[in-house]
Amino acid sequence: MRQIILDTETTGLDPRQGHRVIEIAAVEMVNRRLTGNHFHRYLNPERDIEEGALQVHGITREFLQDKPKFSDIAAEFLEFVQGAELIIHNAPFDTAFLNAELAMHDLNALQACTGEIVDTLVMARNLHPGQRNSLDALCKRYGVDNSTRTLHGALLDCELLAQVYLAMTRGQETLVMDAPGQGGPAAGTRGSRQRPRPLPAAPSEPERAAHLEVLKQIEQESGGACLWLQEQAG
């Protein structure tokens, strides 16, 4: 089964008020294993970003000025998610924004080209009624290391949600990238009652360096307003 874990960041809370998508991330999982294949783009929304949203993700309009518009990447994005089951935390939020973007360009709604959409927030509320079921709360509950998540970021959130989803569905919970000659899950893991300890989600040194370069670019283009870089410095 091909599944796509998907997340977005936006300029505000309501696409009906003209708010736009500014970041899309989609991570591929086949037969409950991450393949290493992903789609990730920052987008120029051609409008201001609300202060409340900026506090959440730290992505400034200055950083997005030279990024592609949604129309530039729509076909590539739809091709990536074609036919896959989508896994989204609070799915109505992300699908409403993506469908609004698609409608602006006379394209069919997301549901027309994908399989089922699984809302992990609904799953979590059914499994843990009356408890906090944010992504951070679920990471803590299932032992997923989210220590690098100081602000929201679509790609990191997809990677964390993948681990949370596997834990919630009681399947394979350590994410191993597929490699040539690599087999399926180890014998005896299916149906095991003892949950293996998940692998930490900490990035590699090259990934840290690349991430820092992006933050420095945001800092320079925003005149020192990169909240994420300030958080890390603190």
N, C-alpha and C positions, 0 to 999 in steps of 0.2 A: 504494500500500500504506500502511495506517495502522499505525504502530508507536508504542508507549508505552515510554519509558525510565523505569524505576521504581526507587525506593530507599526504605528505611525506616531509622529509628533506633529502638532498643528499650531496655528497662530492664535487659537482661542478654543472655545468650547462648543460652538454651534455653527455648522456650515450654512444654516438658513440665514445667518447674519453676515454671510460673506467670508467667514473664516476659511482658511486653506490648509492643505497638507504641506509641511515643510521638510519632512523626512519620512521615508518608507524603508522598512527592512523586512525581508522575507527569507527565512532559513529553511532549507529542504531537509526532510527526513524521509527515508525509505525503509519500510519494515522496521520501524522504531529505532533507526540508527541515523545519526547525522551524516550526511554525505560530504560536507564541506562546501557544497554548492549554495550560494546565497545571492540575493539581489539587495542592493543597498544604495540609495540615492538621497542626497539633499536637494531641495527644490526651492526655486525663487517664487515666493507667493505673490509678489507684486503688490504687497500691502504691508502695513505695520503689524507688529506682533504685540499682543496684549501683555501687559506687565505680569499678570498672573501666570500666563503661559511661559514667559521668559524665566520666571522664578522656578518653574518646573524643569525645563529642559536646557536653559542657558544658551539657546541658539539665537543669535542676533540677526536682524535684517541685513546688517552690513556684511556679515559672513555669507549670506545667501545671495548677495547681489549678482555674483557671476555664475551661479548654479543654474542648471537647466530648469525649464518650466515643466509642469506636469505633462503638457502636450508633447514635449520632446521625448518623454520616456514611457508614455502610456502603452504603446504597442509592445515594447520590451517587457514591461511589467506584466501585462496580460498574458503574454506568451509564457512567462516564468510560472505563473500560478495556474495555467490552463489545466483543467481536469483534476486538480489536487484537492484534497480535503484541507480546509483552512482551520488552524487552531489559533484563536485570538482571545485575549483576556479583555472582557467587556466588549464583546464583538459589535454590538449596535453602534458604539461610538466610532470605531474605525471604519466599519462598512458604510455608515452614513457619510463620512467625509470622503471616502474613496468613490462612492456612488455619485456624490455631488460633483467631484472632479470629472468623472467619466461623463456625466450628463452634460457638462459644459461643452464637451467636444462631440456630442451626439453619439456616444458609445454606450453599449449595453451595460447594465448593472453588473457588479462583480459576480453575483450569484449565477448569472447566465453562462459564465465560462468556467466555473469551479464546481467542485463537488460539495459535500456537506460542509457547513460551517459549525465548528465546535466552539462554544463559549466556555472557557475555563473558569470564568467567574461564576457562572451558573452551576458548573460542576462542583466548584469549591463550596458554594452555599448549600448545595444538597448534601455534600459530605460533612460539612462543618457548620451546621445552622447556628446562628447567633454569635458566631465568632468573626473576627476580622479576616477578610479574604483578599486583601490587596496582594500584589505580587511580592512585596517585601515580607508581609505576614506569612505568605505561603512558603517563601524561601526559608524563613526561620522554622516553620512547622516541619518541613521536609528535609532540613539539614542541607540546603543548597547555599553555597557560599556566595553572598551578594555584597561582600565588603567593598568591591570596586564601584558600586552603584551609588555615587553621591548625588547625581541628578539622573533624570530619565534620559535614556538614549535608545532609539528604536532597535538597533542591532544588538546591543547588550541585553536589552529586555527580552528580545526573541530567544537569545541563548539561555537566559535564566528560565524563561517560560517553558522551553523544551524540557529542561530537567524537572521542573515542577510537574509538567503534564505527565511525564513518564512515571513519576512517583505517585501521582494521584490515580493513575490507571493501573498501578501495581505491576507494571511490566519491567523491562530492562531499564535500570535507572542510572547507569553510568554511560556516558555518551562517548563512543569511540568512533573516530572518523574512519570511514571505509577506506581500505587500501587494497591494491591488487593482491589476490590470493587470500584475502581475509575472509574467514568464515562467519557464520551467524553467531547467535548467542551461545555461550558455553553450555554444555549439557548440564541439565539439572537446575538451570536458573528459572525456567518457566514454571510458574505456579509455586515458587519457593515462598515460604511465609516470612523468612528473614530478609529484610530489606538491606541490600548492600549499601555501603557508604558511598554517596555520590562523589565523583571526581570534583575537585575544586574548580571554580570558574575563573580563577585568576588568569589574566592575559600573560603571554610570553613577553620577554624583553623587547623583541622587535615590534610587537603589537603596542606595548607601552610607549615606545619611542614614536611610532607613527601617530598614536593618539595624542601625545604631547605636542607634536608638530601641528596637528589640526587645532588644538586649543590655543597655541601661540598665534596661529593665523587669525583665529577669531579675536583674540586679545588685541592684535595689531589693528585689525580692520574695524573693531568696535571702539577703539580709543580707550582700552583698559576696562571694558565692561563685560568681560567673560567671567561669569559667575562660577562656572565649573573650575576654571583655572585658579580662581581665588579660593575655592573650597579645598582644592588639592594643596595649595600653598599653605593654607591654615592647618 
